[in-house]
Amino acid sequence: MLLEALTLQLGYNATLVTIGATLLGIAAGATGTFLYVGKRALVSDAISHATLPGVGLAFIAMVLLGGDGRFLPGLLLGSAVSAAIGLLCVSWLSTRTRLAEDAAIGAVLSVFFGLGIVLLTVIQTMSSGRQAGLETFLLGSTAGMLWNDAVIIAAGGALVLALVVLLRRPMTLVAFDAEFAASTGVDVRRTDLAMMGLALAITVVGLKIVGLILIVALLIIPAVAARFWSDRMGRVVGIAGAIGGASGWIGAALSATAPDLPTGPIIVIVAASFFAVSLLCAPGRGVLAAVLRHRRFRARVHVRQGLLALAQEQPIYEGLTLRLMRRAGLIRADGVATEAGRAKAARALLDERRWQLLRADPRHEAAAARYDGLTPLETLLTADQIAELDRALKPEVAT
Amino acid sequence: MNLTLAAKDGRNQPRDEGRAESPLAVRGLTVSYGEKPAVFSVDATFRAGAMTAIVGPNGAGKSTLLKAALGIVRPLSGKVTCYGKPLAKQRGRIAYVPQRASVDWDFPTRVIDVVLMGLYRQLGLLGRVRAGQMETALACLDRVGMREFADRQIGQLSGGQQQRVFLARALAQGAELYLLDEPFAGVDAATEKAIIAVLKELKAQGKTVVAVHHDLSTVPEYFDRVFLINTTRVAEGTVEEAFTEAHLHEAYGGRLATAQMSVAG
């Protein structure tokens, strides 16, 4: 069943939804990366909640004009306008008043959302509003998705993606170093608004599938997950797009396998599992890698300290040091150094003496900065330099 | 004839002298955060081909002057010209090294990517980085001794190394005027030497260098001109003319440590 859904063989509606969700996910992941690295993730939450009054007002306006209140392009246009007003409110409050951005976001988010809920309630009481089903915009609803809806999502997603490609350099520059960006003539405020405008477009396009409450997850989670896998902005954007797209595809397919499974929330859960895997398993930044790295580092420190103690014939008391050294064959079970252990200990002591000499010498300032108690000096200096150090070391060793 | 003599003599020259050719000239510049001006009605004409230090006490508006001159902060009043023209038309001739604190160090970007940012104007929105441009970027890293770090994430560097990468980015901009905001703040001695060597190289190539500088003891050694500021302009000229005990006293008031005074004097 799931395999059929994933390969788009589960009927017309499921296929439309899956393709739409995939495109939306790709565009949201790529756009969201710029929000995330620019530390503007929460602004998108304000934007998405600010769509709701626009949906309500557009419905009322279309009914009053004698049209169908549920006409999707009209509703999306209304949501875009009110989200834009919300965005400008946040921008104005945080730059022109004493309000910090987080407070401005909180204020705009709750006021607009509250207003939207009031409007939806009013619409419920209107004669033509009983079947409006506008509340589906809160969490998305794909049950009645039409060909036209899918086309809007696909076209909107593709347009946003194209704009992200076009604006990637100024947006990266502003997010990384706004002052430098301004000095090269980039309009920082406009670039920022353009970035938020793209997030707004994603929100509006995603209303039908994911809904306004969860769209922020689709913008941010793929970006956060992708960050674990690369230190290069271009790659993070690409990986985030891939994770977003995969989440949309798998999520939509999963929700199609059983009736009444909500598409939007399942897409978000799939994205979250990509995040969990990235958090744990990514090389470099992942949690497991960090734990392993730390354990390896600790082991090296213990062995080095143990070797230095051996060389200076001091007793070793720490259990972990003894265990590690026994396992490495450096000491016997009774704690006496093996042949290999004695040789290694002598080398460690020599290395430490060389380091001491080097660090006392101002000419070697650059190399001395690399001292970490572990790195053998042979890996940093040439054989000639080592020989020179050893010549200075000789008299000391002799005494 | 008389006029040229007067200009050479340097005493009766009008305030605007040299503004047309100056790489950077500001007039009547006032910048205010809130209702207290950080920079008040400042005139400054930076000399082409010179290394000028902008010097003054903490909060005297040194960085603000630089940022306003670059259009990073919007001045309340005043005019900025760059090589005699409005700034907007001259961006390609300017390179800027901001204070290190202005950057997010966990950003997903490698050292080489940061240097390539200096080429963004040249690349435009969609242009691909060509092999020649990559060579330029690597050569800039070479000049500051950071080539071997090209593939590191920027946050893995020490403060001094980060500053050198910023300088490499400014070099990649291929500018004629280099503006630096506290380039020596919080860097190690080796980096300070490396940076000043590059700046002197730029001067030798006829470029103009203007740097906000806080360490009075190194001013005469590093720079040939000084712009002293304490919200308003205190003095401007060669180190001998402007960096005098009287001017420093005027700029710093009682805040100047005697040790620094004796070095400066």
HADDOCK unambig.tbl for C-alpha pairs under 7 A between the chains (distance, minus, plus):
assign (segid A and resid 37 and name CA) (segid B and resid 107 and name CA) 6.58 0.50 0.50
assign (segid A and resid 166 and name CA) (segid B and resid 125 and name CA) 6.02 0.50 0.50
assign (segid A and resid 166 and name CA) (segid B and resid 126 and name CA) 6.42 0.50 0.50
assign (segid A and resid 167 and name CA) (segid B and resid 125 and name CA) 6.70 0.50 0.50
assign (segid A and resid 169 and name CA) (segid B and resid 125 and name CA) 6.45 0.50 0.50
assign (segid A and resid 176 and name CA) (segid B and resid 103 and name CA) 6.07 0.50 0.50
assign (segid A and resid 176 and name CA) (segid B and resid 104 and name CA) 6.02 0.50 0.50
assign (segid A and resid 176 and name CA) (segid B and resid 107 and name CA) 6.58 0.50 0.50
assign (segid A and resid 177 and name CA) (segid B and resid 102 and name CA) 6.43 0.50 0.50
assign (segid A and resid 177 and name CA) (segid B and resid 103 and name CA) 5.21 0.50 0.50
assign (segid A and resid 179 and name CA) (segid B and resid 72 and name CA) 6.22 0.50 0.50
assign (segid A and resid 179 and name CA) (segid B and resid 98 and name CA) 6.84 0.50 0.50
assign (segid A and resid 180 and name CA) (segid B and resid 96 and name CA) 6.65 0.50 0.50
assign (segid A and resid 180 and name CA) (segid B and resid 98 and name CA) 6.45 0.50 0.50
assign (segid A and resid 182 and name CA) (segid B and resid 72 and name CA) 5.45 0.50 0.50
assign (segid A and resid 183 and name CA) (segid B and resid 70 and name CA) 5.72 0.50 0.50
assign (segid A and resid 183 and name CA) (segid B and resid 71 and name CA) 6.85 0.50 0.50
assign (segid A and resid 183 and name CA) (segid B and resid 72 and name CA) 6.19 0.50 0.50
assign (segid A and resid 183 and name CA) (segid B and resid 96 and name CA) 6.67 0.50 0.50
assign (segid A and resid 184 and name CA) (segid B and resid 91 and name CA) 5.79 0.50 0.50
assign (segid A and resid 185 and name CA) (segid B and resid 88 and name CA) 6.94 0.50 0.50
assign (segid A and resid 185 and name CA) (segid B and resid 91 and name CA) 6.33 0.50 0.50
assign (segid A and resid 231 and name CA) (segid B and resid 108 and name CA) 4.27 0.50 0.50
assign (segid A and resid 231 and name CA) (segid B and resid 109 and name CA) 5.57 0.50 0.50
assign (segid A and resid 231 and name CA) (segid B and resid 110 and name CA) 6.67 0.50 0.50
assign (segid A and resid 231 and name CA) (segid B and resid 153 and name CA) 6.18 0.50 0.50
assign (segid A and resid 232 and name CA) (segid B and resid 108 and name CA) 4.95 0.50 0.50
assign (segid A and resid 232 and name CA) (segid B and resid 109 and name CA) 4.85 0.50 0.50
assign (segid A and resid 232 and name CA) (segid B and resid 110 and name CA) 6.40 0.50 0.50
assign (segid A and resid 233 and name CA) (segid B and resid 108 and name CA) 5.16 0.50 0.50
assign (segid A and resid 233 and name CA) (segid B and resid 109 and name CA) 5.84 0.50 0.50
